[in-house]
Amino acid sequence: MYCPYPPGLIPSDLTTELERVRREVRGIEQEAMAQSAALGPLTPTSPAQTLAGNGMRAVQILGKLENYDENLSVFKNVACASCHMPYAGFSGPISSLNQTTVAYPGSFHFRWGKRKPQSYDYSPRYPVLNYNQTQANFYGGNFWDLRATGYKLQSPDSEQAQGPPLDPLEMGNPDFGCIVFRLSQARYRPLFEAIWGTQAFDIKFPPDTEKICSTPAGAFGNDPTPLRLSPTDRGIASATYDAFAHSLTGFENGPEVSPFSSKFDAFLAGSATLTADEMAGYNLFRGKGNCNSCHLDGRSTAPSTQKAPNGVDTGAAADLAPLFTDTTSANLGLPKNPATPFYYEDKPDSFGLTPNPAGFGFTDLGVGLFLRGLSGVNPNADWTQFAPRFDVRFVKHRSGDNGRHTATGLNPLRLSAEFAPVSGPADTRLHVPRRRIPPTRLLPGWVETLPQRTGGWLSELGKWLPQEPYPSSRVAMHRRRSCSPRLSWHACSRRPSSRAGAVSGGDGDSSIQQRTRAFRVHAQLSEKPDSRGPAASVRR
């Protein structure tokens, strides 16, 4: 047990809630096993050994089995899905943590991560990270700080899937060979071999493999490969680990996670009608709010005086499967959340690992941290020069109403209130159960101003938003410019980002950017400009 935290920091219901989630994970794993049994024979055809008929479904089911397999963590008590449950928008499923620590504990109790678990629906559609010289910006990538570039696998999503199993603060395996070893013992090994070949586990594991693989990362110092495999066996294990990751991407790209089945999809297809409130929000989103200049909705985004004299984008649909993102990142300077356990992990645990030697001195620079090679490995030395421009730093905005700084450092003059309808045919990921995810807490005095400032149609906003509260887990953060299937609010100037719960970050656990499958409303709370200009809250 590792507990350097002050009394009262860890929610009292943590143990019971972790056990609840474990029961749910095991239940879905059993469901996946039944789906695997119902696949029928897999028939390789053609010289490339393509599986005819049910090959795609087989890969998706394999990825689902991997996703819900607790045995892939060092102490066999945490699955990838433990921090990414379907009913919570594929993010953290424990309300008491969402309200306080924001981040989640890993397999070793209780090493704690520093960022909020990200959702991974639609994440396979993000491109390999690249720097656009013309736009002077990064596009694509995965993780909050973009360190899953996809440079090797050519899939940021697959590369991201390889991160949490080896993160000492998450699933905690000391060597990627340990994941392959556990896969070789899995009940679904026959399915894995049927898809990827029997050579996947043709590895001579040393006699002490079980002992090493039951010891958490951090116990072997700086040795990343304590499992002594021959060069040939390590090469096979590496290829198998890549196959493991690609299977997870297959699952995340499939209909259970990324179904394109929301009411907004039906609206674009002409088979559903938005309510008056929904249409008002969407018109603001694509009109005066200009939100769809970044949150691309498949429509034209440059209103002209000829076509849109009232500032409403009237362009025809250009894409009937929009992701509501331009795949870039936006900076928001946010304060530290002292309830995040990571800040207290400045002492070694029983295995000699000190997760955060700097304690409260740690500053998470987001993308800048990655570009310097301080969070993951930067595979492109040419990118390092851009790190200072992509650092995230805490920004305090000044309230124009009373001249005082807000307690949180956010700018109340430019709150973007975003929500999705909770009625009509929609993805289940839009419906975060109110019993587990508490209502959004807007700062005092803000909700009261909404009816006057928005003509009354947002007067019920505070009641509509099932979402986590505000606390931030880092001094500042990079938010992905994408929308969430869950519901969120945030403050920024000009460049609204709508990542659910992103005020906390969410790195090492599964995925990334999502897209909104319903409209979003960006309500400007004031006409008053920020005296320090747009760069005060959004740094490019």
SEKELO-990052 format. One record per residue (C-alpha): x, y, z. Coordinates in steps of 0.02 Angstrom, whole numbers, padded with zeros to 5 digits, always signed. Layout:
residues N
XYZ ...
end
This chain:
residues 540
+00000+00000+00000 +00068+00170-00051 -00017+00316+00035 +00083+00478+00048 -00078+00577+00040 -00147+00690+00177 -00300+00627+00274 -00463+00653+00182 -00387+00675+00009 -00440+00502-00052 -00629+00479-00060 -00694+00361+00073 -00791+00255-00052 -00640+00220-00162 -00621+00035-00119 -00805-00007-00141 -00815+00092-00302 -00661+00006-00374 -00741-00162-00335 -00903-00107-00417 -00810-00061-00575 -00716-00226-00571 -00880-00322-00568 -00942-00221-00715 -00781-00249-00812 -00789-00437-00784 -00970-00439-00839 -00930-00354-01005 -00780-00471-01028 -00899-00619-01014 -01012-00537-01142 -00864-00523-01260 -00818-00705-01234 -00994-00753-01286 -00979-00643-01440 -00816-00729-01482 -00895-00901-01468 -01033-00846-01586 -00912-00791-01722 -00903-00960-01807 -00749-01023-01898 -00624-00897-01963 -00578-00936-02143 -00415-00865-02211 -00421-00832-02398 -00305-00758-02528 -00115-00753-02515 -00132-00615-02384 -00234-00733-02274 -00381-00611-02265 -00520-00678-02155 -00676-00689-02262 -00846-00636-02199 -00817-00615-02013 -00638-00551-02007 -00681-00371-01964 -00799-00424-01826 -00668-00544-01759 -00539-00405-01740 -00666-00294-01652 -00712-00432-01529 -00529-00470-01497 -00499-00286-01457 -00649-00287-01341 -00582-00440-01248 -00414-00354-01228 -00498-00195-01169 -00591-00282-01028 -00453-00403-00976 -00391-00365-00799 -00252-00494-00817 -00157-00373-00929 -00111-00266-00778 +00032-00310-00662 -00079-00362-00516 -00221-00425-00626 -00343-00300-00551 -00360-00162-00681 -00414-00171-00863 -00397-00037-00995 -00584-00009-00975 -00574+00017-00787 -00550+00203-00818 -00652+00207-00978 -00825+00134-00953 -00960+00149-01087 -01090+00228-00973 -00968+00368-00929 -00929+00415-01109 -00781+00294-01106 -00698+00395-00969 -00687+00381-00780 -00840+00296-00701 -00820+00344-00518 -00911+00503-00466 -00815+00532-00306 -00651+00534-00404 -00723+00642-00541 -00774+00769-00410 -00607+00771-00318 -00448+00687-00377 -00502+00691-00560 -00362+00568-00602 -00376+00382-00561 -00268+00256-00467 -00178+00116-00558 -00147-00069-00527 -00027-00037-00382 -00128+00036-00239 -00115+00178-00234 -00003+00253-00365 -00104+00390-00445 -00097+00461-00620 -00088+00649-00648 -00220+00675-00781 -00400+00632-00813 -00436+00476-00917 -00481+00525-01093 -00623+00454-01192 -00576+00353-01345 -00729+00351-01456 -00689+00406-01635 -00506+00422-01586 -00446+00300-01721 -00492+00434-01848 -00355+00552-01793 -00208+00566-01914 -00025+00538-01878 +00045+00690-01788 +00116+00817-01910 +00172+00997-01904 +00091+01106-02035 +00217+01240-02083 +00087+01352-02163 -00032+01349-02014 +00112+01340-01888 +00018+01209-01790 +00017+01024-01747 -00121+00914-01815 -00168+00738-01760 -00082+00633-01629 -00153+00557-01470 -00143+00581-01281 -00168+00751-01202 +00011+00801-01243 +00013+00718-01416 +00154+00598-01371 +00066+00455-01460 +00119+00520-01630 +00085+00363-01732 +00252+00382-01820 +00292+00196-01814 +00124+00108-01820 +00049+00249-01926 -00096+00249-01805 -00091+00367-01656 -00234+00269-01579 -00139+00105-01586 +00017+00188-01517 -00085+00263-01376 -00153+00090-01332 +00025+00034-01296 +00052+00169-01165 -00059+00129-01013 -00004-00054-00996 +00175+00005-00968 +00139+00161-00867 +00199+00136-00686 +00052+00238-00624 -00077+00141-00723 -00074-00042-00772 +00107-00049-00714 +00187-00187-00819 +00379-00179-00815 +00407-00243-00994 +00299-00252-01150 +00347-00435-01157 +00240-00458-01001 +00083-00406-01094 +00125-00532-01229 +00155-00664-01095 -00015-00629-01017 -00097-00633-01188 -00021-00805-01215 -00114-00862-01059 -00279-00780-01105 -00438-00878-01137 -00451-00789-01304 -00278-00841-01363 -00354-00950-01502 -00445-00798-01572 -00285-00695-01566 -00188-00830-01659 -00327-00855-01786 -00314-00670-01831 -00128-00633-01811 -00049-00805-01833 +00017-00940-01718 +00192-00864-01725 +00128-00725-01612 +00169-00828-01457 +00313-00932-01524 +00423-00859-01389 +00536-00945-01263 +00494-00852-01104 +00626-00868-00966 +00584-00965-00806 +00566-00807-00701 +00440-00726-00817 +00292-00741-00698 +00393-00666-00556 +00454-00520-00660 +00283-00488-00736 +00205-00485-00562 +00323-00346-00508 +00268-00169-00548 +00362-00051-00662 +00483+00055-00564 +00556-00092-00467 +00692-00120-00598 +00765+00055-00598 +00795+00120-00773 +00792-00052-00855 +00645-00052-00979 +00669-00235-01026 +00695-00337-00866 +00622-00488-00956 +00775-00571-01033 +00718-00622-01206 +00829-00666-01351 +00835-00538-01492 +00725-00650-01600 +00597-00677-01462 +00593-00492-01421 +00562-00455-01604 +00415-00575-01606 +00350-00500-01443 +00362-00326-01518 +00259-00377-01670 +00131-00461-01557 +00119-00305-01450 +00085-00205-01608 -00052-00329-01655 -00125-00309-01481 -00134-00121-01507 -00209-00132-01681 -00344-00248-01614 -00391-00119-01483 -00402+00012-01619 -00517-00104-01716 -00633-00112-01567 -00630+00076-01538 -00666+00108-01721 -00812-00013-01720 -00998+00015-01690 -00993-00014-01502 -00880+00136-01475 -00892+00245-01630 -01066+00214-01703 -01111+00383-01784 -01287+00354-01721 -01332+00513-01628 -01480+00624-01658 -01365+00746-01745 -01314+00610-01868 -01497+00577-01901 -01525+00764-01924 -01386+00774-02053 -01461+00624-02142 -01632+00709-02145 -01717+00580-02035 -01732+00684-01875 -01784+00860-01832 -01701+00968-01702 -01809+01052-01571 -01820+01241-01567 -01690+01250-01428 -01575+01129-01517 -01587+01225-01680 -01557+01390-01589 -01400+01317-01515 -01341+01244-01679 -01372+01409-01770 -01267+01499-01641 -01134+01363-01652 -01117+01382-01841 -01161+01566-01852 -01112+01709-01740 -01018+01595-01623 -00910+01536-01768 -00879+01378-01668 -00873+01268-01822 -00718+01356-01885 -00625+01239-01766 -00758+01112-01718 -00787+01060-01897 -00967+01005-01922 -00961+00958-02105 -01035+01124-02162 -00954+01274-02242 -00881+01388-02109 -00855+01561-02183 -01017+01662-02180 -01021+01798-02312 -01128+01954-02317 -01207+01891-02478 -01255+01718-02415 -01271+01756-02229 -01316+01938-02196 -01365+01892-02017 -01205+01797-01982 -01281+01624-02006 -01186+01494-02103 -01302+01429-02238 -01178+01316-02325 -01230+01144-02382 -01169+00987-02295 -00998+00935-02354 -00974+00784-02240 -01109+00679-02161 -00991+00604-02032 -00910+00758-01953 -00795+00736-01804 -00819+00913-01733 -00633+00943-01724 -00492+01008-01832 -00374+00887-01738 -00269+01028-01664 -00238+01070-01481 -00281+01229-01387 -00199+01295-01229 -00297+01345-01076 -00206+01407-00923 -00289+01326-00774 -00244+01320-00589 -00178+01169-00497 -00305+01057-00416 -00234+01020-00243 -00350+00869-00231 -00247+00779-00363 -00143+00646-00272 -00001+00657-00398 +00061+00816-00314 +00090+00720-00151 +00185+00575-00230 +00358+00645-00191 +00409+00498-00082 +00467+00325-00138 +00348+00178-00128 +00394+00002-00072 +00468-00035-00243 +00579+00118-00243 +00478+00222-00367 +00447+00405-00330 +00310+00454-00454 +00330+00642-00437 +00493+00697-00355 +00449+00880-00385 +00288+00872-00286 +00190+01034-00303 +00338+01104-00398 +00286+01000-00548 +00217+01102-00692 +00134+01007-00832 +00178+01100-00992 +00069+00987-01098 +00127+00977-01278 +00284+01075-01234 +00331+00939-01111 +00319+00807-01247 +00414+00911-01375 +00559+00923-01254 +00560+00734-01233 +00506+00748-01051 +00341+00655-01078 +00367+00506-01190 +00492+00512-01332 +00492+00646-01466 +00529+00552-01628 +00563+00709-01728 +00705+00823-01671 +00642+00960-01787 +00490+00983-01674 +00589+01026-01517 +00610+01207-01572 +00422+01233-01559 +00410+01181-01375 +00406+01358-01300 +00259+01405-01411 +00161+01252-01355 +00196+01263-01169 +00040+01276-01062 +00052+01402-00923 -00071+01463-00794 -00164+01616-00854 -00268+01727-00742 -00403+01829-00825 -00473+01988-00754 -00659+02004-00733 -00726+02154-00826 -00877+02166-00712 -00786+02201-00550 -00602+02212-00595 -00559+02069-00478 -00472+01907-00523 -00584+01756-00518 -00544+01623-00391 -00506+01498-00526 -00414+01609-00648 -00542+01576-00785 -00618+01717-00884 -00805+01734-00847 -00823+01853-00994 -00806+01715-01121 -00886+01560-01050 -00931+01437-01185 -01083+01344-01121 -01096+01181-01215 -01227+01048-01202 -01307+00906-01298 -01490+00858-01299 -01535+00709-01193 -01693+00661-01285 -01726+00574-01449 -01624+00440-01536 -01442+00462-01489 -01285+00370-01443 -01285+00295-01270 -01123+00389-01243 -01223+00550-01241 -01319+00491-01090 -01204+00495-00941 -01308+00421-00798 -01355+00558-00678 -01341+00435-00535 -01152+00427-00557 -01099+00589-00640 -01148+00743-00539 -01215+00903-00618 -01094+01032-00684 -01047+01166-00559 -01036+01332-00648 -00953+01468-00547 -01068+01570-00433 -01164+01705-00522 -01135+01640-00697 -01292+01537-00722 -01398+01680-00658 -01334+01792-00797 -01370+01670-00937 -01557+01708-00964 -01525+01894-00984 -01372+01872-01094 -01441+01736-01206 -01623+01787-01225 -01690+01659-01103 -01669+01500-01204 -01523+01443-01095 -01613+01477-00933 -01619+01293-00891 -01436+01265-00931 -01383+01221-00755 -01514+01084-00747 -01474+01009-00916 -01290+00973-00897 -01247+00801-00827 -01061+00818-00808 -00918+00819-00688 -00870+00969-00584 -00734+01091-00625 -00575+01043-00528 -00415+01046-00629 -00275+00923-00600 -00137+01027-00672 -00069+01201-00666 -00116+01220-00847 -00165+01107-00988 -00180+01074-01171 -00357+01039-01225 -00388+00949-01385 -00493+01053-01501 -00630+00925-01511 -00801+00896-01440 -00854+00766-01316 -00999+00644-01312 -01015+00699-01134 -01062+00873-01086 -00945+01010-01035 -00912+01193-01013 -00752+01288-01026 -00685+01464-01040 -00572+01521-01178 -00560+01664-01300 -00598+01643-01483 -00547+01462-01497 -00674+01358-01402 -00623+01183-01357 -00754+01063-01294 -00666+00917-01220 -00774+00841-01082 -00690+00856-00915 -00532+00914-01000 -00502+01040-00863 -00413+00898-00782 -00310+00823-00920 -00316+00637-00953 -00163+00557-01014 -00100+00384-00987 -00266+00295-00992 -00337+00264-01162 -00386+00379-01289 -00417+00550-01340 -00517+00670-01440 -00696+00636-01467 -00825+00713-01576 -00995+00779-01529 -01141+00685-01601 -01259+00824-01552 -01254+01012-01566 -01155+01122-01450 -01199+01296-01389 -01064+01427-01368 -01143+01571-01275 -01037+01729-01262 -01072+01802-01091 -01006+01974-01130 -00966+02087-01275 -00819+02155-01176 -00648+02105-01246 -00508+02036-01141 -00392+02182-01107 -00242+02071-01138 -00300+02006-01306 -00343+01831-01369 -00172+01760-01327 -00210+01782-01143 -00314+01626-01138 -00270+01530-01293 -00089+01512-01342 -00054+01435-01511 
end
